[in-house]
């Protein structure tokens, strides 16, 4: 936490509030969210009903895909997590020459 910043619990509460708003406003529709890995961590903790802090650690790769579906009220299914296969065709970043 940065001085004067929000705690992890506050951060996750903010994420969950936004998530619930999406659920309400787009019920029955497909929604795509582009976000930071910490947001995915908060959503997974919410859907898996784990505490906002603790022993559950998530390491989400940049540009990966996580897919959640809601088959019925208050039930979430994790279909994909941290899928980054679409990045395999990209070349590794080159390091500038020191010559």
FIMARNU-296981 format. One line per 2 residues: number of its first residue (from 1); their letters; for each residue x, y, z of C-alpha. Coordinates in Angstrom, 2 decimals, always signed. Example, Ala and Ser with C-alpha at 12.3 -4.5 7.8 and 13.67 -1.06 7.14 Angstrom:
BEGIN
1 = AS = +12.30,-4.50,+7.80 | +13.67,-1.06,+7.14 $
REM end
This chain:
BEGIN
1 = XX = +0.00,+0.00,+0.00 | +1.23,+3.47,-0.83 $
3 = XX = +1.04,+6.09,+1.94 | -2.48,+7.52,+1.89 $
5 = XX = -3.58,+4.82,-0.59 | -6.33,+2.29,-0.21 $
7 = XX = -5.84,-1.05,+1.53 | -6.18,-4.32,-0.38 $
9 = XX = -9.57,-4.83,+1.27 | -10.69,-1.37,+0.07 $
11 = XX = -9.31,-2.06,-3.42 | -11.17,-5.36,-3.63 $
13 = XX = -14.37,-3.76,-2.31 | -14.14,-1.18,-5.11 $
15 = XX = -13.60,-3.91,-7.70 | -16.55,-5.94,-6.43 $
17 = XX = -18.82,-2.87,-6.48 | -17.91,-2.26,-10.14 $
19 = XX = -18.32,-5.96,-10.93 | -21.80,-6.02,-9.38 $
21 = XX = -22.72,-2.94,-11.40 | -21.67,-4.75,-14.59 $
23 = XX = -23.69,-7.80,-13.53 | -26.76,-5.65,-12.99 $
25 = XX = -26.46,-3.48,-16.10 | -25.52,-6.25,-18.55 $
27 = XX = -27.34,-9.30,-17.18 | -27.44,-12.09,-19.75 $
29 = XX = -24.93,-10.39,-22.05 | -21.26,-10.98,-22.80 $
31 = XX = -18.99,-8.37,-21.23 | -15.29,-7.89,-21.97 $
33 = XX = -13.20,-6.08,-19.36 | -9.64,-4.95,-19.98 $
35 = XX = -7.92,-4.52,-16.63 | -4.87,-4.85,-14.42 $
37 = XX = -3.91,-8.23,-12.95 | -4.80,-6.98,-9.47 $
39 = XX = -8.37,-6.53,-10.64 | -8.45,-10.13,-11.83 $
41 = XX = -7.09,-11.20,-8.44 | -9.93,-9.33,-6.71 $
43 = XX = -12.57,-10.82,-9.00 | -11.25,-14.34,-8.51 $
45 = XX = -11.21,-13.88,-4.75 | -14.82,-12.70,-4.91 $
47 = XX = -16.01,-15.51,-7.18 | -14.11,-18.17,-5.22 $
49 = XX = -15.33,-16.65,-1.95 | -11.85,-16.26,-0.47 $
51 = XX = -10.69,-13.40,+1.79 | -9.43,-10.20,+0.16 $
53 = XX = -5.99,-10.88,+1.62 | -4.28,-14.05,+2.74 $
55 = XX = -2.65,-17.20,+1.43 | -4.32,-17.23,-1.98 $
57 = XX = -1.80,-15.87,-4.50 | -2.44,-15.16,-8.16 $
59 = XX = +0.21,-14.32,-10.75 | -1.57,-13.01,-13.83 $
61 = XX = +0.58,-12.45,-16.92 | +0.26,-9.19,-18.80 $
63 = XX = -2.14,-9.45,-21.77 | -3.47,-12.84,-20.65 $
65 = XX = -7.11,-13.88,-20.89 | -9.24,-14.89,-17.93 $
67 = XX = -12.77,-16.04,-18.62 | -15.57,-16.30,-16.08 $
69 = XX = -19.14,-17.35,-16.83 | -22.20,-17.20,-14.66 $
71 = XX = -24.34,-20.28,-15.35 | -26.88,-19.27,-12.69 $
73 = XX = -27.45,-16.72,-9.93 | -24.52,-16.46,-7.48 $
75 = XX = -22.61,-19.26,-9.24 | -19.41,-18.52,-11.16 $
77 = XX = -17.37,-20.85,-13.32 | -13.73,-20.16,-14.16 $
79 = XX = -13.25,-21.31,-17.78 | -9.78,-19.86,-18.41 $
81 = XX = -7.17,-18.22,-16.26 | -3.92,-16.62,-17.35 $
83 = XX = -4.24,-17.90,-20.93 | -1.45,-16.28,-22.91 $
85 = XX = -1.19,-18.72,-25.84 | -2.13,-15.89,-28.22 $
87 = XX = +1.20,-14.25,-27.36 | +3.37,-17.24,-28.36 $
89 = XX = +3.80,-15.97,-31.94 | +5.34,-12.71,-30.75 $
91 = XX = +9.10,-12.37,-30.78 | +10.92,-11.84,-27.52 $
93 = XX = +11.77,-8.18,-26.94 | +15.22,-7.39,-28.25 $
95 = XX = +17.87,-5.86,-26.06 | +19.59,-2.79,-27.51 $
97 = XX = +23.15,-3.45,-28.58 | +25.86,-2.05,-26.33 $
99 = X = +28.30,-1.72,-29.26 $
REM end
